[in-house]
Amino acid sequence: MAKASIDNLRRCGLSQRKAEYIIGFSEEVAKGSFDPGSLRNLKQEEITEKLTKFRGIGRWTAELVGIACLDKGQGPADDLGVRKAISRYYFDGKLQDVDTIRKFMNNWMDAKGITVYLLYANRPNLKVD
């Protein structure tokens, strides 16, 4: 990805800015300035702290990396899709605020992947074969 062109990434549906972020992060990894494997033994907050130092990586991305790739944390509680999914299935559809969702997700420390499943289950028009 470090050698990808912005135009090629744009053809994949990414915005100019996101393409720049991906290339920038990938260049740091390729240079050896950052080893993604170093995240494996860290807690979610430490992962978030390390990743958000990179331009274009925010809390949402860091929390998603933690849950989807490293089985850490609970996932991005401030993501609107996550909030809608949890609110739909656990709060009778009444949209909950971020703090309520984050507290609710703390109950899932032994079932971390449930956030990802709920997010996909709540997607309209999702066809599963």
N, C-alpha and C positions, 0 to 999 in steps of 0.2 A: 504494500500500500504506500510505502514511502516514495516509491518511484512512479506512482499513478499520477496521471495528469488531472487537473481540475475538470477539464472537459470530459474526460472519461467518467469521472465520478458523477458529474452533472447528468450524463446520459443514463446513469443508474437511478436518477430521480432525486439526487441530493441537491440542496441549494449550494450556491457558491460558497457561502460561509461554512456550511457543514463540511464541504469538500476540503476547504482550507484547514479546518480543525483536524479532520482525519489524517490528512497528509502531515500536518505538523506533529501530531502525536506519534504517528508511525515513524517519522524521521528520528524522533527522540529514542524510540525503541530500537530502530536499526543502528543508530550510533552507539548504543549501549548505555545511554544516559538514564534509561529507565528499563527495569526488568519487570514485566507484568507478573512473572512467577513469584516475585517478592511479596505479592499481596496475599498469597495463600495462607500464611500463618498469622495474619493480622485480624483484628476485630473490625467490624463494619465502620466504626467511626474513624479508625486509622486508615482504612481503605479510602474512605471519603476524603479525608484530609490530604492523602497523597495524590489522589486522582484529580481533585479540584484545583490543584496547582497548575494543571495544564489548561491552556486556553481552549475554551469550548467544552470543557467537561465540568458539569455542574453536579449538584447533589443528586438529581434524578438519575443521571447516567451512572454515577458512582454507586448508588443504592441498587440500581438494576444489575450492575456488574456483580455486586455482592450477592444478590439473591440468585440470579440466573446462572452465573458462572462459578461462584465459589461457595454457594450454600451458606452464606453469611447474612445476618440481618433479616429484615422482613420485606424489603422492597421499598419502592418509592411511594411513601404515604401521601406525598403532596401531589402526586400525579392525578389529574382529574379522572382519567379512566379507571384507576385503582379505586379512587374515592367513590365513583359511581357504582362500580362492581360490588364493593363491600357494602355500600349503602343499599343497593338493590337486594342483595341476598341476606343481609343481617339487620337492616334497619328499615324494613318495609318500604324501601325506595326513597326515603327521605335523605337527601344529600347531607352528609356529615362533614364537619370541618376537619382540617388536617390534624389537629391535636387529638380529636376523638378517634380518627382513623389510626393514627400512630399508636395510641394507647390500646386500641382494640387489637392491632396487629402484634403487640407485645405478647399476646396469648399464644401466638403461633410459633414460638421459638423452636418447637420440635417438629413443626410442619411448615418449614419456610417456603417451600414451593407453591403453597396454596395461593399466594398472591398472583403468581404468573397464571395459574389455572383460572382463577376468578377473572382476571383481566381478559383472557381469551374467551371465556364463557360468556362474558357480557358484550362481546363484539357483535354488532348487528351484521347480518348477512354473512356470517362466518359459516362456511360449508366444510364439514368434516367428513371425509370419506372413510 
